Amino acid sequence: MIVSTIDVSLPEAETISVSEDTLTAELSDGRTISVPLIWYPRLIHGTVRERNNWRLIGGGQGIHWPDLDEDISVESLLAGRASGESQPSLKRWLESRRESDTASQVS
């Protein structure tokens, strides 16, 4: 039996832009991929400032939003995978955001 291996390397993200409804990644191989922002509830619920505060991680293999505690891999974008966050987890996150917003308004 002959077995061949294929070296598959994923392109890295080079730059990211987030609009009101779309996440767009410019990749190192020249492709641009855009996905609906609705796939990522934390990004949808984030402010413009929070959405624009991202950094590349893993040498461009992923994107991290520190203000939103969100990480998205280039592999997931290319595969068309939406967020896998459970509804209970998202609900807890949204409640903690509301609590911190309320606390900051009281201070």
N, C-alpha and C positions, 0 to 999 in steps of 0.2 A: 504494500500500500504506500502510495506517495502522499506525503503531507507537505503542503506549502504554507508558509506563514506570510501574512501581509502586515507590514508595519503601518498601522494607522495612527497618524498623529493629528490631533485636533489643532485648528488654528487658535491663536490667542486673540482676545479682545484688545483693541488698541484704544478705542474711545467709545464712550457711551453717551447717549442723549435720551432724555425722558421728556415726552410731551404730555399733554393732558390725558391722552389715551393710548400712547404707544411707547414701548421700550425699544430702542434701536442700538445695535452694536456694530461697529466697524471692525472687521476681523483682519488678521495679519495676512490672510491669503487673498485679500481684495474683495471678499464678499461683505455685503451689508445685510444683516438680518434684523427684521422688525417683528415684534410680537405684541399682541394686545396687552395693555397694562392690566386689564381686568384679570388676567391670569395670575397676578401677584397682588393679593389683597392688601398687603402691608404698603406696597407702593401706591395703590389707589387711595388709601387712607392717609398717606403722608402729605405733608405740605410741599410746595414747590421747592423750598429751601432744603427740606429733608431729602427729597428725590434727587436733587442736584448734588448732594453731598455723598458721593460714591468714591470708591477707590478700587483699583484692580488688585486681585489677590492671586497667589499661585502663579506668578509670572504671566498673568493675563488669562488664566484658565477659569477665573470667576470674577464676580463683581460683588462688592460688599457695601452695604448702606449702614453705617454705624448708628445713625439716629433711628433707624427703623428695625435694627437687628435682623436684616435680610441679607441672604447670600444666594446668588444665582450663578450656576455654572454655564460656561459656553456650551458644554455638551448638552445640557438641558434645553438651552435655547435652540440648538441645531436639531434636537430630537423632537421639538414641539411639546415639551413637557411643562405643564402649568405647575404652580406651587402645589406641593403635597401636604401643606399644613392642614391639620384637622380643624374642624369648626370649633371644638372646645378650646383649642390652643389660640386660635384667632380671637375668639370671644374674650379670653383672659387678657390677651395683649391689648385689645381695644379698651377693656375696662381699666387696665393699668394706665393707659394713655389719658383716659378721662379723669382718673383720680389725680394724676400728676398735673394735668391742666387746671383742675379745680384748686389744687394746693398752691400752684404758682399764682393764681388769680387772687387767692386769699392773702398771700404774703405781701 
